[in-house]
Amino acid sequence: SVLCEAHVSVVIFSSSGKMSEYCSPSTSLPKILERYQLNSGKKIWDAKHEHLSAEIDRIKKENDNMQIELRHLKGEDLNSLQPKELIPIEEALENGVRGVREKQDDVLRMLKKNERILEEDNKRLAYILHHHQLTRGEYEGHGTCM
């Protein structure tokens, strides 16, 4: 491999089913197999694998598009866009801001409600404590007469 600058790959299966493989340092088994398929004209991958490969390519492309869209939503890489392409981005951002504000308002309303409940509980407990102290004071005051 080194002396002849050849790409070599060897896959060995033992009688127990253990697999071992070797590839030249400058390549990988998938690259060797792909090159074999191109040069020999023989299909190594069946239709299922080709479908999975196409699905991976589709998902990679979709991921790339989503990365671009995310950058646009962050206000990055906008120079390449036409004015009419900016309109849906602006609308998406406005909808996002509206949703965040609604959530903040919900949290604020919940905090105010909890504050009112706590204030009412505090008043009730203060009343109970005050009533308890008065009752105890009356009880202690009438307890011993000689």
PyMOL commands that set and color helices and strands:
alter all, ss='L'
color gray80, all
select helices_A, chain A and resi 29-40+47-73+83-141
alter helices_A, ss='H'
color red, helices_A
select strands_A, chain A and resi 9-13+19-23
alter strands_A, ss='S'
color yellow, strands_A
deselect
rebuild
show_as cartoon
